[in-house]
Amino acid sequence: MDSQKIKTLIVDDDPFVRDMLGMILQSGDYGVETAENGIDAVEKFKADAGINIIISDMNMPGMSGLELIKAIRDGGSDVPIIILTGNNEISIAVEAIRSGANDYLLKDENIQDTIILSVERVMEKYHLKMQNIRLMADLAEKNKELEKSNAELKELNNLKNKFLGIAAHDLRNPLTAISGLSEILIGEAFGPLTAEQGEYLSIINGTSNEMLGLVNDLLDVSIIESGKLDLVLKKDSLKSILENRMKISSIIAQRKNITINADLHDVPDTLFDPNRIAQVMDNLIGNAIKFSPTGSHVYITLENKGDALQVGVKDEGPGIPDDEKAKLFGEFQRLSVQPTGGEKSTGLGLAIVKKIVNAHGGDVRVESAVGSGTTFYFTIPPDGRA
């Protein structure tokens, strides 16, 4: 702050000291106001909002320097205060600092040099303090605005999930009907079909199944994000569930001449939701098949890692570029890597996998390099810490 804008209040019962300090400060372009005692100083300070700093003697009749500090601080002001003291009053000066003074000066032959330096030092600290207070106030206001925005976004996200849930639920029944009825017609339950009829029915059946898969994924996302994912935990065999899902997935793998290899260790039964973990396995094995070339292999492992039961699913696909790995578990994420057989992907499967595994107290990770395939691992606690 420019010294010309700083007004000092000099408080001392000795007029010589008041005049001397006034001249020193005026020579430095400081504004000067004086008071002959503490009572007079308090009144002048209350009457003049432009006073920026108080320089007060310690020992004065009527109201001492310590009492002046208390009166100013009790009034709610943090205006900088410098206390003047003699050589034999150092301990009292220290007490003044503890009481709220910002600095103290000795009344000696060097005061002409030290007074302005002290004022500059104290005012600089004060300005930094006030700047910090303003910044903290601005930060608090920004945090309030951010909290409000986050609350609004959360509400909008909840509305989005509610809408998705309603829309997906309303679409699932007709899509299931279309899929089922087209399946019956393809099986020629009502008579033989022409080649053209069979072709169109197959398109209807395939498209309805793709849409049904998307609708089911949307339902899962809306349920999970709304916090309504209720796990039905029971003690079961992770190995048995995995063997069952491999049998089902092998039918799809055979269409691409893909061999599923398994190395499943015996692991202790643990608490988990069989349906949800089966969904995780179907997603990971299905992805491995989807992104593997014809005639390749998929490797599935199960082992006890001590602090977790770990399932691994490895493919011999093209691998995932490093700069795309961060997108893997996001919703509606599409990567540059494409399915090898023209299969469709909603971009929701891995997001659902992560949410289900995390709900069990486990974790999901990926190891992949371009040209070397991809391995997904997921873990769940071995003792049911879900």
Secondary structure as UniProt FT lines:
FT   HELIX           3..5
FT   STRAND          7..11
FT   HELIX           15..27
FT   TURN            28..29
FT   STRAND          31..35
FT   HELIX           38..47
FT   TURN            49..50
FT   STRAND          51..57
FT   HELIX           65..74
FT   TURN            75..76
FT   STRAND          81..85
FT   HELIX           87..89
FT   HELIX           90..99
FT   STRAND          103..106
FT   TURN            109..110
FT   HELIX           111..186
FT   TURN            187..190
FT   HELIX           195..225
FT   TURN            226..227
FT   STRAND          234..236
FT   HELIX           238..255
FT   TURN            256..257
FT   STRAND          259..264
FT   STRAND          270..272
FT   HELIX           274..290
FT   TURN            294..295
FT   STRAND          297..304
FT   STRAND          309..314
FT   HELIX           322..327
FT   TURN            328..329
FT   TURN            331..332
FT   TURN            340..341
FT   HELIX           349..359
FT   TURN            360..361
FT   STRAND          363..368
FT   TURN            370..371
FT   STRAND          374..380
FT   TURN            382..383
//
